[in-house]
Amino acid sequence: MRNFKRVLFGMLFVGVIMCVNQVLDLALKPTDSFRSDMHNLETNDYDTIFVGTSHGKAGINPNVVDAMTGDKSLNLCRGGENVVDSYNIVREAYRVNKIKKVVYEMDPGYWCTDGNLGPDSRTFYDEFPFSTIKADYYLDKFWGEDFRVTLFPWYLYKKGVNGAVSRFQSKLTDSYRNYDYQFYDTEVQKFTEKGQIAIQRHETSKDEKNLVLWEENELSKKTITEFDKMVSFCRKKNISLVVVTAPVPQETIEIYRSNFEKANTFFTKFMQARGVKYYNYNYMEVEGFDKSLNGFVDYDGHMFADQADIFSKEIGKLMKEM
């Protein structure tokens, strides 16, 4: 009887901890449109996905691309998305959709970091359904890291104490529970049903504080490994893969010309060695596209929606040749 009570109390204790964890996650974890992106992926059929960074999230409009190709595509790019995330997103997309084409939008600066643990670390992983892919993803990204990230995921969002109550309440609304993209709309950003963040024209102070520049001596070996795994997976599954670098403002190129030229030289050779087609739109002309800072919300390279539509037409031409 005593042993039974100990087991019962132990189970109750674990249950309480799990409930507290869940409540803290709901209250502290920021809302993120990637939740709706993954629901969209799991509940619809797609031929093509876009993975990569926030440049691709703002700059690639699947509606424009699909109108040119006749395919059906989904934008799964996001700020903070490292190659380990992109690779596992591609695997999951193939599992549920048997996708045929992948465009990886690459920001060279992202290759200079291993994706250190922070608020974005679990954003992608948490939205994956349970599967062997999610188990592999965990081993790729979290195995050997701080145990609190696994047992107490809210630990990463501890700065979210401010606004916790309103955040918790927002997650109980029909809009959030139904995965509506409009839930994430603001005065200057509109979220499309195919995953793009369309940034509206507005007055903003533009600076260089968020720039992450390419430095070859900081190249992450882990990132190379994850990219090679993605290339291998795509070939094995007969998925067409191309890599693109979305353009940044010409003013940024002029200020940091050496960094961008060295990145272009490195990745041109890097992709050639792997037989992967690479298109760096910092050095390619796009008809009608405004390369000046006027076409972007910042020096980092996030396009306004009208420029994104022009750029997406160019991506559509590329997709038709894949």
N, C-alpha and C positions, 0 to 999 in steps of 0.2 A: 504493500500500500504506500509506504514511504517513497519507494522508487517511482511509483506511478505519479505521485504528487509532484516529485521533483521534475519528472519529464513534462507534466502538464504545466507547471509554473515556467519551465524553460521555454515551452512552446508559446505560452502567453506572452512572455517577455519578448521573444523574437517577433511575435505578431505586433506588439505595441511599437517596437522599434521600426518595423516596416511601415506601419501606418503614419508614424511621426515623420519618417523619411519622405513619404509620399506627399504629405501636407506641406512640408518645407520645400520640396521640389516645386510644387504648384505655386507656392507663394513667392519664392525667391528666383526661380528660373525665368528669364525674360521670354516673352512670346516671340516666336520666330516663324517666318513664312515657310521655312524649310519643312515644317510639319505638314503644311498643305501641299507642298511639292511632292513629298513622299506619298501622301495619300493619293494624290493625282496619279503618280506612277503606278501605284498598286491597284488602282481601280479603273484604269483606262489602258488602251493599246497605243504604243508608240513605236515608230520605226527608228527614230533618231533621238539622241540626248546630247545636250551641251553640258559639260562639266568644267569646273575651273573657278576663277576668282570673281570678285565683285565687278571687275571690268566687264566680264561676260554677262553677269547678272543684269547689269544696266544696259549693256551695249548690244545684246542679241535678242531680237524680237521674233520668237518662233512663228507668230502669225504671218509676218512678212516673208520669212524663209519658206514656210509651207506653201504660201501662195505661189511661189516660184517653182518649187520642187514637186508639189503634189503629195509629199510625205506628211507625216504627223510627228511633230517634235516637241520636246519638253526641255525647258531651261532649268537645269539643276546646279547651276553655278551658285556661289555664295561667298561673301567675304569670310575669310578665315578658313576656306576650304583648301587643305593641303593635298598633296598627291595621294597619300594613304587614304584620304576620304574619297577622292575622285575614283581611285581604283576600285574601292568597295562599292561605290555607287554604280559604277559600270557593271560589276558582277551582279548586283541586285537587280539592275534594270534588265539584264539578260535573263535572269532567273524568272522574272515575272512577265517579260515582254518579248524576249528573243530579239532584241534590237539588232539592227543591221549597220548603223552608222554612229560614230562617236566623234564629236569635236571637243578637243581638250583646249580650253582657253588658258594660256600659260602666261603668268606674270613672273619674269625671272627672279624678282625679289623674293618670291615665295620659296625658291629653291635654296635660299640662304638661311633657312631655319628648319628645325625638325618638328615644328609645330608644338612648342612648349605648352604644357598644361595651363589652361586658362578658361575663361567663361565660354569660349567657343568649342572647347575640346570635345564635349559630349553632345553638342547640338546635333551632329549628323548621326552618330552612333545611336542615340536614344530613339530616333525616329524609325530605325530599322525594325521590321518584324522579327520574331524569333526564328532563327534558321542557322544552318551551319556557317553561312556567310557571316552572320552577326558574331558567331563564336570566333571565327578567324579574324574578323575585324577587331574584336576585343584583344586578341593576342598580339595583333599588329600594332595596336595603338596604346593599350593601357597596361599590358602585362609588364610587371617590374616597376611600374610607377607607384606613386604615393597611394597606399591602400585606401585612403579616405575617398579617392575618386571613384572607387568601386563600391564601397560600403555606404558612403554618405555623399552621393553626387551633389547634393545641395551645397556642399562645402565650396565648390567652385563659384557659387553664386552668392556668397555671403555678403557681398556689397549690395545685394538687392533688397536689403532690409527696408530701405526707404521705398515706399510704394508697394510693400508686400501685400497689404490688405486689398488694395484696388486691383493689383495684378491677379490675386487669387479669385476675386469676384469676376474679373473679365474672362477668366477661363471657365466660368460656369455659364456664360452666355451661349445662346443658340448659335450665334455667328462663329464663335470659336469652336464649339463642339462639332459644327457642321463643316469645318475646314474652309470657310469662306475666305477668299483672298481679300475681300473688301475690309475684313477685320483689321488688316495691316495698313490700309490706306492712310495717308496724311495729306496735308495741303499741298505738299510738293512731290509726293511719291505715290504712284498708282501701281497696284500689283495686278498683272494680267492673269488670266486663267491658265496660261501655259508657262508661268513662272518668271516672266521678266519683271524687273522693277523699272517702270517707266518714270524717269525723273523729269518733272515739269520745269519749264523755264521759270526762274525766280531770281531775285537779287540775293547774292551771297558773297561773303568775304572769302576770297580764294587765296590759299597759302600752300606751303610745301611741307607742312609738319607731318603729314601721314605717309610721305613717300618712303618706300622701302626699296633701296637700290641694289642692283646686282654687284656682287663682289666675288670673284671666282675663288679666292682663298677662303671664303665662308660657305662654299658649296656643300650641301648636306649629302653625305653618302647614303643615308636612309632614304632620302627623296629619290635618288637615282635608282636604288633598289626597288622602290615601290613603282616608279615609272616603268622600269623594265618588266615588272610583273604585269602591269597593265598592257603593255605592248604584246607580251607573250599571250596573255589571255585573249586579247582581241584577235590575234592570228589564229589561235586554236579554235575559236568560235566563229571564224570567218566574218568578223566585224571590221568594217572599214574605219580606220582611225586617222585623223589628221590633227595637227597641232597648230594653233594660231596664237599670235600675240596681238591683242587689240591695241589700237593706237592710243598714245597719250598726247597731250597738247604739244605743239611744236615748240612752245616756250620752254617746256620741261626738257625736251630733247636738246635744245640749245644750251641750257644751263648745265646739264649733266651728260653732255655729248659723249664723253669717254666711256662712262658706265654703259650707256645704251649701245654704243658701237661694239664694245667688248662682249656684251651679252649677245648681240646679234651674231658676231663671229663664232662665239662658243657654241651656241645652240644650233646654228646652221650645220656645223660639223658634227655636233652631237646627234642630231636627228638623221643626218645622212648616214652616219655609221650604223644606225639601227633601221635604216630603210623606211623611215617615217617622214611623210611630207610635212614641211614646216612653212608657214606663211607669217611673216613678220610685217604687220600693216603699218608699223612705224616707218617702213622704207618702201611702201607700195602706195600707188595712187588709187584713190577711191573717188569715182566721179561724183561731184556735187557735195563731197564731204568737207566740212570746215575743220581744218587741222589746228586752227588757232585756239587759244584758251576760251574763246567765245562759244565754242561748241561743247564745252565741258563744265561741270559744276566745280571742278577743282584741278589742281596741278597733277594729281595722281592719275586721272584718266577716266573718270566716270562721266559718260556721255549724257547729254540731255536727250529726251525721247525722240525729238525730230532728227537728230544726228544718228541715233541708234537705228532708226528705220532705214536711213541711207546706208549705214554700215551693214545692216542685216540683208539688204539686197545683194551686197557683195558676197556675204556669206552664202546666200541662196545660190549665186552663180557657182561658188565653190562646191556646194553640196550636190548640184546637178551633175558635176563631173566625177563624184565619188562612186 
